[in-house]
Amino acid sequence: MNNLAGQKYAPQAIAPLEGDAEYEYVTGQMRASFPALLEEFRAASAAAQVLDGWVWDVKYGEHPRETFDFRAAQGSSRGTLIYLHAGYWQSRDKSQFRFLVPALNEAGFNVALANYPLCPEVSVQDIILSVCHLPPAVRSLTKSARQKPLIVAGHSAGGHLAVEIACRPDMAGSVDGVLAISGIYDLTGLIGTSLNRNLRLDEETARAASPLRRVPDHVPAAVFVVGGGETTAFKQQNQAMADAWRAAGDCRDAVSAQDDHFMVLRSFGHSVGLLRTMLMGFLD
């Protein structure tokens, strides 16, 4: 990675889209293949669940959803990955993403799959504050791996939350890397969409929860990935966040061929897959 630390990057927003925001962030992301793909993920998660070595529902806070499931690396640990799930900050569960864990364990990573409180019970800002308790909790559980990298990864809303952990001044040094997949980093574009019925964002709160607008001077190494088959808005969000990060620290970004919003996750499972390759780059 090229180290560009010290360069300044002015806070920015995503340029207004010519198309409809509801299409760009909701309906345009849907695919007819999703039911079959999500069933594939469900079956693989069920198979992963019965494997030995899981530690279930480790608490990192007082809310019932402030828990993570943990499975240690196969053999010697090379690092630890915290994974934050998708769901537009208002749905889904860590149990739906257990299919990711066995291959990552085989690659030498301890994995913590995290839940977090959901909107509308809490605000997006509340969720950000919640997930910031994860790194110390996971480090406490993996004391033997303390000298190994701790990477925070997330997909969609989880990608946003992973970036937020690394951007907060009070979390400086808490993680060694960020892997953000198909995230939304400027939330102002969501205000006029159906997603906002539960998010309850206005201009002020959307800006406050938009890490694209406040990348600090010093950040850990990061990777930003988006599917080539996703909408223009998601591609713009990915590129803008990568550009902002690159002006402050080490950054790589990539577009995953013609993958859609969920298909991109498959590449964690292949030794030469894009996400696996990007993740292993944190160990170089």
N, C-alpha and C positions, 0 to 999 in steps of 0.2 A: 504494500500500500504506500502511496505517496503521502508524506506527512506535510500538511499545509497548515499546521497549528500556528496561531498568531495572526492569520489573516482575518479580517472582519467581514461579516456578512450582514447586510441591513435586513431587519425583519421584513417579510414580504407576505403576500397573500396569493392564493391561486387566482389567476385571471378569470373573470366571469366567463362561464361557458355559453356558447351560442345555443346549445341544445337545452333540453328540459332536465332540471336537476333530478326530478323523480326518475327519469330514465337513466341518467348517468350513475346515480347512486343506488337505485333499487331495481326497477324492472329491467333495465338494460344489462344488469349483471346476472339475471336468471338464465338458466340453460335447461333445455328439455332433458339433458343427461344427468341433472342433479339427483333425482330420486335414486337412480341406479348407483351412482357414485357414492352417495351418502349411505346407501345400504351396504356397499362394499366396505366402507369405513366402519360401519356398525359391526359387521361380522368380524372384521379384523380386530376391532377393539374388544369384542367379546373373547376372542382367542387370546389376546394379550392379557386380559384380566385374570385368566386362570393360571398364568405363569407364576412361578415362585418369586419371592424377593420383593413384593410390593409392601410399602408402608402406606396405609390408607388414611386420608382425612387428617393430616397433620395441621394443627391450628396455627395461624399466624396473626389472628386477631379475634375479636369477640363476636363479630357477625357470623351467623351460621354458614355463610358462603366464604368466609375467609379461611379456606383450607386448601391444602395441596396433597396430591398423591405423589409418592416418591418411589423410584426404583433405581438401584445402584448400577453402575457400569459393570459389564462383564470383564473380569480380569482387573488389571490396574486402571484406575481412573485417570483420564486425560483432562477432564474438566467437568463442569456441571452446567446444565441447561435448565433455565426456568422457562416454561412455555405458557403463554397467555392465549386463551381461545378466542375465536371469532364470535359474532352475534350482535354486532351494532350496539354494544354496551347494554343490551336488554334481553338477551336470550342465550341459549346453549349452555353446555356444561363440560367440565374437564373430562368426564367419563366418555364423551363422544370422540375424544382424540387420543385414547390409549393406544390406538394402532400405530402411532408414531414412535412409541417408546422402545420396543425390542430392537429395532435396527440401530437406534441411537445408542442404546446400551452396548450393542456389539461393536459400535465404533469407538467405545471408550468413554461415553458420557453418562454421568449420573443425570437423571431427568426428574424434574419437579413439575407436574401438571397442576396448574393453579386455577381455582375458581375465584370469583370476586363478586361483591354485591352488584345488583342490576338495577337499571332504571326501569320504571319510574320511582321505585322505593327510595332510591338515592339519586343524587345528581352525578353527572360525569365527573365533576371535580371531586366528589366524595370517592368515586372509584379510583381516581388517580392517587388520592391520599392513602386509600386502602392498600393498593398494590405496592406502594413504597415500603410497606412492612415486610414484603417477601424476601428481598436479598438477605437481610440479617437472619431471618428465620431459617432460610435454606442453608446459609453458611453455618449456622449453629448445628444443623443436622449433619453436615458434612465436614466436620472438623478435620478429619484425616485428609480431606482434599483442599484444605484452605489455601495451599500454595498453587493450586491449579486454577485456570481461568473460570470465572463465573460469567456465563453469557445469558442475557435475557432476550428471549425470542417471542414473537407474537404474530398472529395472523389477523388481518382486518382490524377490528376494534382492538384486538390484542397487540397488533403492531403499533398502533397509536400509544397504548399503555406502556409498551416496552420502551418507546422513545421518551415518553414522559418521565419514566424512572431515571433515565440517564440525563435528562435536561434539568431536573430540579437541583438548585444549588445545595440544598440540604442532603442530597443523595450523591454528591460528588465522590467518586472513588468506590461506590458501592458495587458496581459491576465492571467487568473488564471488556465487554463487548455487547453490541446490540445487533440482532438479526430481525429485521422488520419486513413482513410479507404482506403486500397488498393492503397497506394501511391508509388511513385518512388522517392527515396532519394539520389541515386547516378545516375546522368544523363549521365555519360560517356557511358553507354551501349546503349544509343539511337543514338549515332553519326552515326552508319552504317545502321540505319533503314530508312524506308520511312518517318517516322515522322520528320526526320531532314530536309526535304525539306523546311518546314516552321519554324522549331525551329532554324536552322542555327547555331548549336552548333559546336565548335571545342573542342579540349581537354582542352584548358585553360578555355573557357567559361562554358563548362560542369562541370568542377571541381568547378568553382566559384559558380555555382548554385546547388551544391550538399550538402545539410545540413548534410548528414551522415559523411562528412569529417571534420566537425567543430562544434560539439556539445559543447556549453559552459559549464563552471563548474557548473553553477546554472541554472536550468530550471524549469518551472512549471510542475505540474503533467500531465502525458500523457497516452493515450491509443492508441494502434496500433492494427488494425483489418484487416484481409485479408480473402477472400473467399477460402474455401477449394478446390473449383473447378477451381481456377485460376492457371496460369502457374507457373513453378518453379521459374522464375525470380521474379514474384510479391511476392511469399512467402519468397524468400530470402531477398528481399528488406525490407519487413515488419519485419522479424526477426532481421536483422542487425540493423535497426533503433531502434527497441525496446531494443536491447542489448546495443547500444550506449547510449540511453537515461537512461537506468537503472543504468549505471555507474555514471551518473551525478545527478539523482533525482528520484522521484517517477514514476513508470511506470507499466502498465499492458499491456499484449498483448494476442491476441486470434485469432484462426482460426475459421471461421464461417462455420462449417460442410461442406457440398458440394456446398455451394452457389457460383455462378459465380460472375463476376466483378460488375454486376448491381443488381442481386438478393439480394446481401447482404444488400442493402439499405432498403429492406422490413422490416427488424427487428427494424427499428426506429418506425414503426407503431404499434407494439405490446407491451403491458405493460411488458411482460416477454421476449421480444426479446433481442438478444445479444447487439445490439447497444444502445437500450433504457436502458438496465441494466447498461452497461458501462458508459453511460452518467450520469445516476442518481448517480453513484458512486462518481462523483465529488462533490456531495452535502453532502456526509457522513462526 
